[in-house]
Amino acid sequence: MSLREDAARVLKEWPAPSADQERLRLAYLDHLAAHQDGMWKPCKDGHITASALVIDPAGGRVLLTLHRKLEMWLQMGGHCEPEDASLAAAALREAREESGIASGLTLLGGTPVRLDRHRTPCAEHLDVQYAALAPAGAVAAISDESLDLRWFRYDEVPGVADASVVRLVESTRALLPAAP
């Protein structure tokens, strides 16, 4: 199965949690149907991207990167690459590369948490957002794509990140098992 076929399958099967998310899900599917190159950066009409919010539920915190080009605190993520076996694999690869946490990251539930469509300097990103659970004692290391990398408590995120990241944190926290 190609990455494009996997993305279409994921989007077809994903139960959107709200009417707004359903509209985005359908728009993403329409984009893939209209653009054979809709997964790739050269598609100037926009392209599917994959991201993952790295979360440490035991510590009540998330890892955000200060993106070098956008100069914003964001979750880990970016463009899909031809060697990515699936959309989930692309999100996990991006999380590993940008967090510096080489092993032990696992996707929460293995399915997307949310969708977010936003304009970037290269084109519109149709982002499929996952959450990645950090292993106990994970040590992050800054990548070339970041100006900074930092753990933030849940309640600190609204003070540093935009509404999209805040919504991703809230949606991810809602999926976590209740603490005993």
VMD Tcl script that draws the C-alpha trace (Angstrom):
set ca {
  {0.00 0.00 0.00}
  {1.38 3.42 -0.91}
  {1.63 6.21 1.64}
  {-1.14 8.06 -0.20}
  {-3.39 4.98 -0.01}
  {-2.57 4.59 3.69}
  {-3.45 8.25 4.34}
  {-6.77 7.86 2.52}
  {-7.51 4.69 4.52}
  {-6.65 6.38 7.84}
  {-8.84 9.36 7.01}
  {-11.74 7.19 5.83}
  {-11.64 5.11 9.02}
  {-11.00 7.91 11.51}
  {-14.11 8.83 13.53}
  {-13.99 12.63 13.62}
  {-14.84 13.85 17.14}
  {-16.74 16.99 16.01}
  {-18.49 18.56 13.03}
  {-15.46 20.82 12.37}
  {-13.12 17.85 12.39}
  {-15.48 15.96 10.07}
  {-15.40 18.85 7.59}
  {-11.59 18.76 7.65}
  {-11.54 14.98 7.27}
  {-13.70 15.22 4.16}
  {-11.61 18.12 2.80}
  {-8.43 16.07 3.24}
  {-10.00 13.14 1.38}
  {-11.12 15.50 -1.41}
  {-7.58 16.88 -1.59}
  {-6.10 13.39 -1.98}
  {-8.68 12.52 -4.64}
  {-7.89 15.69 -6.60}
  {-4.09 15.59 -6.26}
  {-2.04 12.50 -7.01}
  {0.92 14.35 -5.46}
  {-1.12 15.56 -2.46}
  {1.20 13.86 0.05}
  {4.33 15.67 -1.03}
  {5.90 19.07 -0.42}
  {6.07 19.99 -4.15}
  {2.23 20.02 -4.30}
  {1.68 23.78 -4.13}
  {-2.09 23.36 -3.62}
  {-1.24 21.93 -0.21}
  {-0.06 18.61 1.12}
  {-0.72 16.14 3.88}
  {1.73 16.41 6.79}
  {2.11 14.29 9.92}
  {2.84 15.44 13.44}
  {2.95 14.07 16.96}
  {2.57 15.76 20.31}
  {5.17 14.18 22.61}
  {3.53 13.78 26.00}
  {4.67 12.62 29.42}
  {1.39 11.85 31.25}
  {3.16 10.89 34.49}
  {4.88 14.27 34.57}
  {1.82 16.18 33.33}
  {3.80 17.78 30.53}
  {4.34 17.98 26.78}
  {7.49 18.52 24.74}
  {7.34 21.41 22.28}
  {9.84 22.65 19.74}
  {10.52 26.27 18.92}
  {10.41 25.84 15.14}
  {13.42 27.39 13.43}
  {11.54 28.78 10.41}
  {8.17 29.61 11.94}
  {9.52 30.80 15.31}
  {6.55 29.26 17.11}
  {6.26 26.61 19.82}
  {4.78 23.56 18.09}
  {4.43 19.80 18.35}
  {6.95 17.72 16.41}
  {6.00 17.20 12.79}
  {6.48 17.91 9.15}
  {6.51 16.61 5.63}
  {5.99 12.99 4.71}
  {8.91 11.24 3.05}
  {8.88 8.48 0.41}
  {10.38 5.97 2.84}
  {7.55 6.42 5.37}
  {5.56 3.18 5.44}
  {2.43 4.86 6.80}
  {1.07 8.17 8.02}
  {1.52 6.97 11.62}
  {5.13 6.01 10.83}
  {5.74 9.50 9.40}
  {4.40 11.11 12.60}
  {6.54 8.84 14.77}
  {9.65 9.50 12.63}
  {9.12 13.25 12.95}
  {8.65 12.90 16.73}
  {11.90 10.95 17.06}
  {13.90 13.26 14.79}
  {12.74 16.53 16.33}
  {12.61 15.43 19.98}
  {15.92 13.58 19.98}
  {14.18 10.72 21.82}
  {15.53 7.90 19.67}
  {13.65 4.99 21.22}
  {10.64 4.26 23.35}
  {8.14 6.69 21.84}
  {4.80 5.01 21.14}
  {1.74 6.44 19.46}
  {-1.26 6.85 21.72}
  {-3.94 4.61 20.26}
  {-2.18 4.42 16.90}
  {-4.76 6.73 15.32}
  {-4.93 10.49 14.79}
  {-5.99 12.76 17.64}
  {-7.01 15.73 15.46}
  {-6.64 17.39 12.09}
  {-5.38 20.94 11.60}
  {-5.18 22.91 8.36}
  {-2.81 25.89 8.30}
  {-0.82 28.03 5.90}
  {3.00 27.82 5.95}
  {5.64 29.49 3.78}
  {5.78 26.45 1.44}
  {2.03 25.79 1.06}
  {-1.05 24.85 3.02}
  {-0.43 21.98 5.43}
  {-3.20 19.47 5.94}
  {-1.79 18.13 9.19}
  {-2.76 14.79 10.64}
  {-1.94 15.04 14.33}
  {-1.04 12.09 16.55}
  {0.19 11.88 20.14}
  {3.36 10.04 21.16}
  {3.86 8.82 24.69}
  {7.38 9.46 26.00}
  {9.08 6.65 27.89}
  {9.92 7.16 31.56}
  {13.08 9.19 31.94}
  {13.12 10.32 28.30}
  {15.85 12.82 27.56}
  {15.15 15.23 24.71}
  {17.85 16.67 22.45}
  {17.45 19.67 20.19}
  {17.57 19.10 16.41}
  {18.74 21.32 13.55}
  {15.09 22.18 12.87}
  {14.61 23.81 16.26}
  {15.70 26.97 17.99}
  {14.77 25.42 21.33}
  {13.13 22.32 22.77}
  {11.38 22.32 26.11}
  {8.97 20.42 28.33}
  {5.91 22.45 29.35}
  {3.34 21.62 32.01}
  {-0.16 21.33 30.54}
  {-1.21 24.62 32.13}
  {1.79 26.46 30.60}
  {0.95 25.60 26.98}
  {-1.68 28.35 26.43}
  {0.93 30.94 27.42}
  {3.48 29.87 24.80}
  {1.65 28.14 21.92}
  {-1.13 29.00 19.51}
  {-4.71 27.75 19.71}
  {-3.99 24.76 17.45}
  {-1.41 23.35 19.87}
  {-3.66 24.09 22.85}
  {-6.51 22.14 21.18}
  {-4.13 19.24 20.43}
  {-3.01 19.10 24.06}
  {-6.62 19.19 25.28}
  {-7.73 16.50 22.83}
  {-4.76 14.30 23.73}
  {-5.37 14.64 27.47}
  {-8.99 13.60 26.93}
  {-7.74 10.31 25.43}
  {-5.44 9.45 28.35}
  {-6.58 6.91 30.90}
  {-7.73 8.50 34.15}
  {-5.04 8.58 36.82}
  {-5.64 6.13 39.68}
}
mol new
graphics top color blue
foreach p $ca { graphics top sphere $p radius 0.5 }
foreach p [lrange $ca 0 end-1] q [lrange $ca 1 end] { graphics top cylinder $p $q radius 0.2 }
display resetview
